[in-house]
Amino acid sequence: MTNIDGVIIILGLAYGIYKFYELSTRRKDREAMIEKMSCGEILYFSLMLLFGGLGLVIGYVIDQKKTTKEYDT
């Protein structure tokens, strides 16, 4: 019984060390990808999302006004 406990503890420690290494490596990779992107790319995508959403909201408001006009007449 004690041999199994020792093996479980060693495997658990090895798995914990592996996960810690994997998380730190992923973090470094993500940071490198963010640094690699230029400011123009980030600005382009953020403005595209902002104005795309703004266009949807404006389209919704215009559609609602048209719908209420149709019901009023």
PyMOL Python script that loads the backbone (N, CA, C, O; Angstrom):
from pymol import cmd

cmd.read_pdbstr("""\
ATOM      1  N   MET A   1       0.820  -1.195   0.000  1.00  0.00           N
ATOM      2  CA  MET A   1       0.000   0.000   0.000  1.00  0.00           C
ATOM      3  C   MET A   1       0.865   1.261   0.000  1.00  0.00           C
ATOM      4  O   MET A   1       0.524   2.241  -0.663  1.00  0.00           O
ATOM      5  N   THR A   2       1.953   1.248   0.718  1.00  0.00           N
ATOM      6  CA  THR A   2       2.807   2.436   0.776  1.00  0.00           C
ATOM      7  C   THR A   2       3.535   2.659  -0.549  1.00  0.00           C
ATOM      8  O   THR A   2       3.824   3.799  -0.911  1.00  0.00           O
ATOM      9  N   ASN A   3       3.833   1.580  -1.274  1.00  0.00           N
ATOM     10  CA  ASN A   3       4.483   1.745  -2.581  1.00  0.00           C
ATOM     11  C   ASN A   3       3.566   2.467  -3.566  1.00  0.00           C
ATOM     12  O   ASN A   3       4.024   3.297  -4.351  1.00  0.00           O
ATOM     13  N   ILE A   4       2.282   2.153  -3.524  1.00  0.00           N
ATOM     14  CA  ILE A   4       1.317   2.792  -4.422  1.00  0.00           C
ATOM     15  C   ILE A   4       1.186   4.269  -4.069  1.00  0.00           C
ATOM     16  O   ILE A   4       1.090   5.113  -4.960  1.00  0.00           O
ATOM     17  N   ASP A   5       1.182   4.585  -2.783  1.00  0.00           N
ATOM     18  CA  ASP A   5       1.087   5.978  -2.353  1.00  0.00           C
ATOM     19  C   ASP A   5       2.293   6.773  -2.854  1.00  0.00           C
ATOM     20  O   ASP A   5       2.146   7.903  -3.319  1.00  0.00           O
ATOM     21  N   GLY A   6       3.466   6.187  -2.761  1.00  0.00           N
ATOM     22  CA  GLY A   6       4.673   6.864  -3.225  1.00  0.00           C
ATOM     23  C   GLY A   6       4.640   7.122  -4.717  1.00  0.00           C
ATOM     24  O   GLY A   6       5.034   8.195  -5.173  1.00  0.00           O
ATOM     25  N   VAL A   7       4.170   6.145  -5.483  1.00  0.00           N
ATOM     26  CA  VAL A   7       4.087   6.299  -6.933  1.00  0.00           C
ATOM     27  C   VAL A   7       3.079   7.391  -7.280  1.00  0.00           C
ATOM     28  O   VAL A   7       3.332   8.211  -8.163  1.00  0.00           O
ATOM     29  N   ILE A   8       1.945   7.406  -6.594  1.00  0.00           N
ATOM     30  CA  ILE A   8       0.917   8.414  -6.851  1.00  0.00           C
ATOM     31  C   ILE A   8       1.456   9.804  -6.545  1.00  0.00           C
ATOM     32  O   ILE A   8       1.208  10.744  -7.300  1.00  0.00           O
ATOM     33  N   ILE A   9       2.186   9.944  -5.450  1.00  0.00           N
ATOM     34  CA  ILE A   9       2.750  11.239  -5.079  1.00  0.00           C
ATOM     35  C   ILE A   9       3.775  11.693  -6.121  1.00  0.00           C
ATOM     36  O   ILE A   9       3.768  12.856  -6.525  1.00  0.00           O
ATOM     37  N   ILE A  10       4.646  10.799  -6.555  1.00  0.00           N
ATOM     38  CA  ILE A  10       5.663  11.154  -7.549  1.00  0.00           C
ATOM     39  C   ILE A  10       5.013  11.527  -8.879  1.00  0.00           C
ATOM     40  O   ILE A  10       5.417  12.503  -9.512  1.00  0.00           O
ATOM     41  N   LEU A  11       4.012  10.761  -9.305  1.00  0.00           N
ATOM     42  CA  LEU A  11       3.317  11.086 -10.547  1.00  0.00           C
ATOM     43  C   LEU A  11       2.568  12.412 -10.432  1.00  0.00           C
ATOM     44  O   LEU A  11       2.525  13.185 -11.389  1.00  0.00           O
ATOM     45  N   GLY A  12       1.984  12.675  -9.276  1.00  0.00           N
ATOM     46  CA  GLY A  12       1.292  13.940  -9.060  1.00  0.00           C
ATOM     47  C   GLY A  12       2.248  15.119  -9.110  1.00  0.00           C
ATOM     48  O   GLY A  12       1.925  16.151  -9.697  1.00  0.00           O
ATOM     49  N   LEU A  13       3.413  14.982  -8.507  1.00  0.00           N
ATOM     50  CA  LEU A  13       4.418  16.042  -8.550  1.00  0.00           C
ATOM     51  C   LEU A  13       4.918  16.273  -9.976  1.00  0.00           C
ATOM     52  O   LEU A  13       5.080  17.414 -10.410  1.00  0.00           O
ATOM     53  N   ALA A  14       5.159  15.183 -10.695  1.00  0.00           N
ATOM     54  CA  ALA A  14       5.628  15.303 -12.069  1.00  0.00           C
ATOM     55  C   ALA A  14       4.577  16.002 -12.939  1.00  0.00           C
ATOM     56  O   ALA A  14       4.911  16.842 -13.775  1.00  0.00           O
ATOM     57  N   TYR A  15       3.315  15.649 -12.732  1.00  0.00           N
ATOM     58  CA  TYR A  15       2.235  16.282 -13.488  1.00  0.00           C
ATOM     59  C   TYR A  15       2.122  17.769 -13.135  1.00  0.00           C
ATOM     60  O   TYR A  15       1.915  18.597 -14.023  1.00  0.00           O
ATOM     61  N   GLY A  16       2.252  18.111 -11.879  1.00  0.00           N
ATOM     62  CA  GLY A  16       2.202  19.505 -11.450  1.00  0.00           C
ATOM     63  C   GLY A  16       3.330  20.325 -12.045  1.00  0.00           C
ATOM     64  O   GLY A  16       3.109  21.449 -12.495  1.00  0.00           O
ATOM     65  N   ILE A  17       4.538  19.773 -12.053  1.00  0.00           N
ATOM     66  CA  ILE A  17       5.682  20.467 -12.645  1.00  0.00           C
ATOM     67  C   ILE A  17       5.471  20.648 -14.140  1.00  0.00           C
ATOM     68  O   ILE A  17       5.777  21.705 -14.692  1.00  0.00           O
ATOM     69  N   TYR A  18       4.946  19.614 -14.798  1.00  0.00           N
ATOM     70  CA  TYR A  18       4.678  19.710 -16.236  1.00  0.00           C
ATOM     71  C   TYR A  18       3.659  20.799 -16.535  1.00  0.00           C
ATOM     72  O   TYR A  18       3.864  21.593 -17.453  1.00  0.00           O
ATOM     73  N   LYS A  19       2.560  20.855 -15.778  1.00  0.00           N
ATOM     74  CA  LYS A  19       1.526  21.859 -15.998  1.00  0.00           C
ATOM     75  C   LYS A  19       2.064  23.267 -15.748  1.00  0.00           C
ATOM     76  O   LYS A  19       1.737  24.192 -16.492  1.00  0.00           O
ATOM     77  N   PHE A  20       2.881  23.440 -14.714  1.00  0.00           N
ATOM     78  CA  PHE A  20       3.461  24.740 -14.428  1.00  0.00           C
ATOM     79  C   PHE A  20       4.354  25.188 -15.585  1.00  0.00           C
ATOM     80  O   PHE A  20       4.300  26.347 -15.998  1.00  0.00           O
ATOM     81  N   TYR A  21       5.165  24.284 -16.103  1.00  0.00           N
ATOM     82  CA  TYR A  21       6.030  24.592 -17.240  1.00  0.00           C
ATOM     83  C   TYR A  21       5.201  24.935 -18.473  1.00  0.00           C
ATOM     84  O   TYR A  21       5.516  25.885 -19.189  1.00  0.00           O
ATOM     85  N   GLU A  22       4.146  24.168 -18.721  1.00  0.00           N
ATOM     86  CA  GLU A  22       3.288  24.398 -19.877  1.00  0.00           C
ATOM     87  C   GLU A  22       2.609  25.765 -19.792  1.00  0.00           C
ATOM     88  O   GLU A  22       2.548  26.481 -20.791  1.00  0.00           O
ATOM     89  N   LEU A  23       2.101  26.137 -18.624  1.00  0.00           N
ATOM     90  CA  LEU A  23       1.450  27.428 -18.461  1.00  0.00           C
ATOM     91  C   LEU A  23       2.423  28.579 -18.654  1.00  0.00           C
ATOM     92  O   LEU A  23       2.085  29.579 -19.288  1.00  0.00           O
ATOM     93  N   SER A  24       3.632  28.447 -18.113  1.00  0.00           N
ATOM     94  CA  SER A  24       4.596  29.532 -18.277  1.00  0.00           C
ATOM     95  C   SER A  24       5.035  29.661 -19.734  1.00  0.00           C
ATOM     96  O   SER A  24       5.270  30.772 -20.210  1.00  0.00           O
ATOM     97  N   THR A  25       5.148  28.547 -20.442  1.00  0.00           N
ATOM     98  CA  THR A  25       5.528  28.583 -21.853  1.00  0.00           C
ATOM     99  C   THR A  25       4.423  29.217 -22.690  1.00  0.00           C
ATOM    100  O   THR A  25       4.699  30.034 -23.569  1.00  0.00           O
ATOM    101  N   ARG A  26       3.177  28.843 -22.421  1.00  0.00           N
ATOM    102  CA  ARG A  26       2.057  29.427 -23.153  1.00  0.00           C
ATOM    103  C   ARG A  26       2.003  30.935 -22.932  1.00  0.00           C
ATOM    104  O   ARG A  26       1.749  31.696 -23.865  1.00  0.00           O
ATOM    105  N   ARG A  27       2.241  31.357 -21.705  1.00  0.00           N
ATOM    106  CA  ARG A  27       2.194  32.785 -21.397  1.00  0.00           C
ATOM    107  C   ARG A  27       3.260  33.539 -22.188  1.00  0.00           C
ATOM    108  O   ARG A  27       2.999  34.616 -22.725  1.00  0.00           O
ATOM    109  N   LYS A  28       4.451  32.972 -22.255  1.00  0.00           N
ATOM    110  CA  LYS A  28       5.526  33.617 -23.013  1.00  0.00           C
ATOM    111  C   LYS A  28       5.194  33.664 -24.499  1.00  0.00           C
ATOM    112  O   LYS A  28       5.486  34.654 -25.170  1.00  0.00           O
ATOM    113  N   ASP A  29       4.583  32.597 -25.019  1.00  0.00           N
ATOM    114  CA  ASP A  29       4.195  32.571 -26.428  1.00  0.00           C
ATOM    115  C   ASP A  29       3.145  33.634 -26.723  1.00  0.00           C
ATOM    116  O   ASP A  29       3.226  34.328 -27.736  1.00  0.00           O
ATOM    117  N   ARG A  30       2.164  33.759 -25.843  1.00  0.00           N
ATOM    118  CA  ARG A  30       1.117  34.761 -26.045  1.00  0.00           C
ATOM    119  C   ARG A  30       1.688  36.169 -25.994  1.00  0.00           C
ATOM    120  O   ARG A  30       1.327  37.021 -26.806  1.00  0.00           O
ATOM    121  N   GLU A  31       2.573  36.412 -25.046  1.00  0.00           N
ATOM    122  CA  GLU A  31       3.198  37.731 -24.955  1.00  0.00           C
ATOM    123  C   GLU A  31       3.996  38.043 -26.217  1.00  0.00           C
ATOM    124  O   GLU A  31       3.976  39.173 -26.705  1.00  0.00           O
ATOM    125  N   ALA A  32       4.698  37.042 -26.744  1.00  0.00           N
ATOM    126  CA  ALA A  32       5.482  37.238 -27.966  1.00  0.00           C
ATOM    127  C   ALA A  32       4.569  37.539 -29.149  1.00  0.00           C
ATOM    128  O   ALA A  32       4.901  38.382 -29.982  1.00  0.00           O
ATOM    129  N   MET A  33       3.417  36.860 -29.237  1.00  0.00           N
ATOM    130  CA  MET A  33       2.483  37.114 -30.330  1.00  0.00           C
ATOM    131  C   MET A  33       1.904  38.523 -30.234  1.00  0.00           C
ATOM    132  O   MET A  33       1.742  39.198 -31.251  1.00  0.00           O
ATOM    133  N   ILE A  34       1.594  38.968 -29.023  1.00  0.00           N
ATOM    134  CA  ILE A  34       1.051  40.313 -28.844  1.00  0.00           C
ATOM    135  C   ILE A  34       2.095  41.358 -29.222  1.00  0.00           C
ATOM    136  O   ILE A  34       1.775  42.345 -29.885  1.00  0.00           O
ATOM    137  N   GLU A  35       3.337  41.146 -28.803  1.00  0.00           N
ATOM    138  CA  GLU A  35       4.394  42.091 -29.139  1.00  0.00           C
ATOM    139  C   GLU A  35       4.679  42.100 -30.636  1.00  0.00           C
ATOM    140  O   GLU A  35       5.054  43.132 -31.192  1.00  0.00           O
ATOM    141  N   LYS A  36       4.504  40.959 -31.287  1.00  0.00           N
ATOM    142  CA  LYS A  36       4.775  40.855 -32.712  1.00  0.00           C
ATOM    143  C   LYS A  36       3.761  41.648 -33.530  1.00  0.00           C
ATOM    144  O   LYS A  36       4.098  42.194 -34.580  1.00  0.00           O
ATOM    145  N   MET A  37       2.515  41.713 -33.050  1.00  0.00           N
ATOM    146  CA  MET A  37       1.494  42.486 -33.748  1.00  0.00           C
ATOM    147  C   MET A  37       1.833  43.958 -33.665  1.00  0.00           C
ATOM    148  O   MET A  37       2.226  44.462 -32.613  1.00  0.00           O
ATOM    149  N   SER A  38       1.680  44.630 -34.768  1.00  0.00           N
ATOM    150  CA  SER A  38       1.930  46.066 -34.746  1.00  0.00           C
ATOM    151  C   SER A  38       0.691  46.786 -34.225  1.00  0.00           C
ATOM    152  O   SER A  38      -0.403  46.222 -34.182  1.00  0.00           O
ATOM    153  N   CYS A  39       0.882  48.034 -33.833  1.00  0.00           N
ATOM    154  CA  CYS A  39      -0.217  48.846 -33.308  1.00  0.00           C
ATOM    155  C   CYS A  39      -1.277  49.046 -34.374  1.00  0.00           C
ATOM    156  O   CYS A  39      -2.463  49.088 -34.046  1.00  0.00           O
ATOM    157  N   GLY A  40      -0.854  49.184 -35.779  1.00  0.00           N
ATOM    158  CA  GLY A  40      -1.827  49.395 -36.839  1.00  0.00           C
ATOM    159  C   GLY A  40      -2.788  48.241 -36.970  1.00  0.00           C
ATOM    160  O   GLY A  40      -3.971  48.435 -37.250  1.00  0.00           O
ATOM    161  N   GLU A  41      -2.244  46.949 -36.753  1.00  0.00           N
ATOM    162  CA  GLU A  41      -3.111  45.785 -36.850  1.00  0.00           C
ATOM    163  C   GLU A  41      -4.139  45.777 -35.741  1.00  0.00           C
ATOM    164  O   GLU A  41      -5.321  45.533 -35.981  1.00  0.00           O
ATOM    165  N   ILE A  42      -3.689  46.044 -34.520  1.00  0.00           N
ATOM    166  CA  ILE A  42      -4.605  46.034 -33.387  1.00  0.00           C
ATOM    167  C   ILE A  42      -5.648  47.126 -33.548  1.00  0.00           C
ATOM    168  O   ILE A  42      -6.830  46.906 -33.283  1.00  0.00           O
ATOM    169  N   LEU A  43      -5.216  48.299 -33.981  1.00  0.00           N
ATOM    170  CA  LEU A  43      -6.133  49.412 -34.196  1.00  0.00           C
ATOM    171  C   LEU A  43      -7.129  49.078 -35.297  1.00  0.00           C
ATOM    172  O   LEU A  43      -8.310  49.407 -35.179  1.00  0.00           O
ATOM    173  N   TYR A  44      -6.681  48.439 -36.350  1.00  0.00           N
ATOM    174  CA  TYR A  44      -7.555  48.081 -37.468  1.00  0.00           C
ATOM    175  C   TYR A  44      -8.672  47.157 -37.006  1.00  0.00           C
ATOM    176  O   TYR A  44      -9.845  47.406 -37.284  1.00  0.00           O
ATOM    177  N   PHE A  45      -8.309  46.095 -36.302  1.00  0.00           N
ATOM    178  CA  PHE A  45      -9.314  45.134 -35.863  1.00  0.00           C
ATOM    179  C   PHE A  45     -10.249  45.716 -34.811  1.00  0.00           C
ATOM    180  O   PHE A  45     -11.445  45.424 -34.822  1.00  0.00           O
ATOM    181  N   SER A  46      -9.728  46.529 -33.908  1.00  0.00           N
ATOM    182  CA  SER A  46     -10.596  47.104 -32.887  1.00  0.00           C
ATOM    183  C   SER A  46     -11.574  48.102 -33.501  1.00  0.00           C
ATOM    184  O   SER A  46     -12.745  48.128 -33.120  1.00  0.00           O
ATOM    185  N   LEU A  47     -11.114  48.923 -34.444  1.00  0.00           N
ATOM    186  CA  LEU A  47     -12.029  49.855 -35.096  1.00  0.00           C
ATOM    187  C   LEU A  47     -13.046  49.130 -35.966  1.00  0.00           C
ATOM    188  O   LEU A  47     -14.197  49.555 -36.067  1.00  0.00           O
ATOM    189  N   MET A  48     -12.625  48.038 -36.592  1.00  0.00           N
ATOM    190  CA  MET A  48     -13.545  47.258 -37.403  1.00  0.00           C
ATOM    191  C   MET A  48     -14.674  46.697 -36.532  1.00  0.00           C
ATOM    192  O   MET A  48     -15.841  46.741 -36.922  1.00  0.00           O
ATOM    193  N   LEU A  49     -14.333  46.181 -35.381  1.00  0.00           N
ATOM    194  CA  LEU A  49     -15.358  45.652 -34.479  1.00  0.00           C
ATOM    195  C   LEU A  49     -16.240  46.770 -33.927  1.00  0.00           C
ATOM    196  O   LEU A  49     -17.456  46.607 -33.822  1.00  0.00           O
ATOM    197  N   LEU A  50     -15.636  47.901 -33.574  1.00  0.00           N
ATOM    198  CA  LEU A  50     -16.392  49.014 -33.014  1.00  0.00           C
ATOM    199  C   LEU A  50     -17.406  49.555 -34.018  1.00  0.00           C
ATOM    200  O   LEU A  50     -18.588  49.685 -33.698  1.00  0.00           O
ATOM    201  N   PHE A  51     -16.951  49.869 -35.229  1.00  0.00           N
ATOM    202  CA  PHE A  51     -17.856  50.445 -36.211  1.00  0.00           C
ATOM    203  C   PHE A  51     -18.817  49.406 -36.789  1.00  0.00           C
ATOM    204  O   PHE A  51     -19.914  49.759 -37.220  1.00  0.00           O
ATOM    205  N   GLY A  52     -18.430  48.153 -36.805  1.00  0.00           N
ATOM    206  CA  GLY A  52     -19.363  47.106 -37.212  1.00  0.00           C
ATOM    207  C   GLY A  52     -20.529  47.003 -36.237  1.00  0.00           C
ATOM    208  O   GLY A  52     -21.685  46.908 -36.648  1.00  0.00           O
ATOM    209  N   GLY A  53     -20.219  47.024 -34.950  1.00  0.00           N
ATOM    210  CA  GLY A  53     -21.274  46.994 -33.937  1.00  0.00           C
ATOM    211  C   GLY A  53     -22.119  48.253 -33.966  1.00  0.00           C
ATOM    212  O   GLY A  53     -23.338  48.192 -33.804  1.00  0.00           O
ATOM    213  N   LEU A  54     -21.475  49.398 -34.171  1.00  0.00           N
ATOM    214  CA  LEU A  54     -22.198  50.662 -34.264  1.00  0.00           C
ATOM    215  C   LEU A  54     -23.155  50.654 -35.458  1.00  0.00           C
ATOM    216  O   LEU A  54     -24.277  51.151 -35.362  1.00  0.00           O
ATOM    217  N   GLY A  55     -22.711  50.093 -36.573  1.00  0.00           N
ATOM    218  CA  GLY A  55     -23.570  49.978 -37.750  1.00  0.00           C
ATOM    219  C   GLY A  55     -24.781  49.090 -37.481  1.00  0.00           C
ATOM    220  O   GLY A  55     -25.883  49.387 -37.944  1.00  0.00           O
ATOM    221  N   LEU A  56     -24.586  48.012 -36.743  1.00  0.00           N
ATOM    222  CA  LEU A  56     -25.712  47.143 -36.405  1.00  0.00           C
ATOM    223  C   LEU A  56     -26.719  47.854 -35.511  1.00  0.00           C
ATOM    224  O   LEU A  56     -27.929  47.719 -35.696  1.00  0.00           O
ATOM    225  N   VAL A  57     -26.210  48.620 -34.531  1.00  0.00           N
ATOM    226  CA  VAL A  57     -27.104  49.351 -33.626  1.00  0.00           C
ATOM    227  C   VAL A  57     -27.888  50.402 -34.394  1.00  0.00           C
ATOM    228  O   VAL A  57     -29.096  50.534 -34.197  1.00  0.00           O
ATOM    229  N   ILE A  58     -27.225  51.150 -35.265  1.00  0.00           N
ATOM    230  CA  ILE A  58     -27.905  52.179 -36.048  1.00  0.00           C
ATOM    231  C   ILE A  58     -28.946  51.544 -36.975  1.00  0.00           C
ATOM    232  O   ILE A  58     -30.050  52.069 -37.123  1.00  0.00           O
ATOM    233  N   GLY A  59     -28.600  50.434 -37.587  1.00  0.00           N
ATOM    234  CA  GLY A  59     -29.559  49.731 -38.444  1.00  0.00           C
ATOM    235  C   GLY A  59     -30.775  49.263 -37.668  1.00  0.00           C
ATOM    236  O   GLY A  59     -31.896  49.322 -38.174  1.00  0.00           O
ATOM    237  N   TYR A  60     -30.568  48.804 -36.455  1.00  0.00           N
ATOM    238  CA  TYR A  60     -31.673  48.365 -35.610  1.00  0.00           C
ATOM    239  C   TYR A  60     -32.589  49.534 -35.261  1.00  0.00           C
ATOM    240  O   TYR A  60     -33.811  49.403 -35.318  1.00  0.00           O
ATOM    241  N   VAL A  61     -32.005  50.675 -34.900  1.00  0.00           N
ATOM    242  CA  VAL A  61     -32.799  51.856 -34.543  1.00  0.00           C
ATOM    243  C   VAL A  61     -33.614  52.336 -35.740  1.00  0.00           C
ATOM    244  O   VAL A  61     -34.790  52.670 -35.591  1.00  0.00           O
ATOM    245  N   ILE A  62     -33.005  52.375 -36.924  1.00  0.00           N
ATOM    246  CA  ILE A  62     -33.719  52.801 -38.129  1.00  0.00           C
ATOM    247  C   ILE A  62     -34.860  51.840 -38.431  1.00  0.00           C
ATOM    248  O   ILE A  62     -35.956  52.272 -38.787  1.00  0.00           O
ATOM    249  N   ASP A  63     -34.614  50.551 -38.294  1.00  0.00           N
ATOM    250  CA  ASP A  63     -35.653  49.552 -38.541  1.00  0.00           C
ATOM    251  C   ASP A  63     -36.807  49.704 -37.553  1.00  0.00           C
ATOM    252  O   ASP A  63     -37.969  49.560 -37.932  1.00  0.00           O
ATOM    253  N   GLN A  64     -36.499  49.988 -36.310  1.00  0.00           N
ATOM    254  CA  GLN A  64     -37.547  50.175 -35.310  1.00  0.00           C
ATOM    255  C   GLN A  64     -38.395  51.404 -35.632  1.00  0.00           C
ATOM    256  O   GLN A  64     -39.614  51.375 -35.463  1.00  0.00           O
ATOM    257  N   LYS A  65     -37.760  52.485 -36.096  1.00  0.00           N
ATOM    258  CA  LYS A  65     -38.506  53.691 -36.456  1.00  0.00           C
ATOM    259  C   LYS A  65     -39.423  53.428 -37.642  1.00  0.00           C
ATOM    260  O   LYS A  65     -40.558  53.903 -37.665  1.00  0.00           O
ATOM    261  N   LYS A  66     -38.939  52.671 -38.632  1.00  0.00           N
ATOM    262  CA  LYS A  66     -39.763  52.339 -39.791  1.00  0.00           C
ATOM    263  C   LYS A  66     -40.957  51.475 -39.382  1.00  0.00           C
ATOM    264  O   LYS A  66     -42.072  51.662 -39.867  1.00  0.00           O
ATOM    265  N   THR A  67     -40.699  50.528 -38.484  1.00  0.00           N
ATOM    266  CA  THR A  67     -41.751  49.620 -38.037  1.00  0.00           C
ATOM    267  C   THR A  67     -42.831  50.384 -37.281  1.00  0.00           C
ATOM    268  O   THR A  67     -44.016  50.124 -37.490  1.00  0.00           O
ATOM    269  N   THR A  68     -42.459  51.313 -36.413  1.00  0.00           N
ATOM    270  CA  THR A  68     -43.452  52.085 -35.667  1.00  0.00           C
ATOM    271  C   THR A  68     -44.220  53.033 -36.587  1.00  0.00           C
ATOM    272  O   THR A  68     -45.401  53.278 -36.342  1.00  0.00           O
ATOM    273  N   LYS A  69     -43.592  53.579 -37.644  1.00  0.00           N
ATOM    274  CA  LYS A  69     -44.279  54.431 -38.602  1.00  0.00           C
ATOM    275  C   LYS A  69     -45.343  53.641 -39.356  1.00  0.00           C
ATOM    276  O   LYS A  69     -46.432  54.157 -39.610  1.00  0.00           O
ATOM    277  N   GLU A  70     -45.039  52.397 -39.716  1.00  0.00           N
ATOM    278  CA  GLU A  70     -45.977  51.569 -40.455  1.00  0.00           C
ATOM    279  C   GLU A  70     -47.200  51.267 -39.618  1.00  0.00           C
ATOM    280  O   GLU A  70     -48.312  51.233 -40.146  1.00  0.00           O
ATOM    281  N   TYR A  71     -47.023  51.046 -38.323  1.00  0.00           N
ATOM    282  CA  TYR A  71     -48.144  50.744 -37.450  1.00  0.00           C
ATOM    283  C   TYR A  71     -48.963  51.995 -37.121  1.00  0.00           C
ATOM    284  O   TYR A  71     -50.159  51.892 -36.845  1.00  0.00           O
ATOM    285  N   ASP A  72     -48.337  53.171 -37.147  1.00  0.00           N
ATOM    286  CA  ASP A  72     -49.040  54.412 -36.845  1.00  0.00           C
ATOM    287  C   ASP A  72     -49.991  54.814 -37.978  1.00  0.00           C
ATOM    288  O   ASP A  72     -51.041  55.405 -37.726  1.00  0.00           O
ATOM    289  N   THR A  73     -49.631  54.501 -39.204  1.00  0.00           N
ATOM    290  CA  THR A  73     -50.476  54.926 -40.338  1.00  0.00           C
ATOM    291  C   THR A  73     -51.604  53.985 -40.594  1.00  0.00           C
ATOM    292  O   THR A  73     -52.396  54.206 -41.510  1.00  0.00           O
TER     293      THR A  73
END
""", "prot")
cmd.dss("prot")
cmd.show_as("cartoon", "prot")
cmd.util.cbc("prot")
cmd.orient("prot")
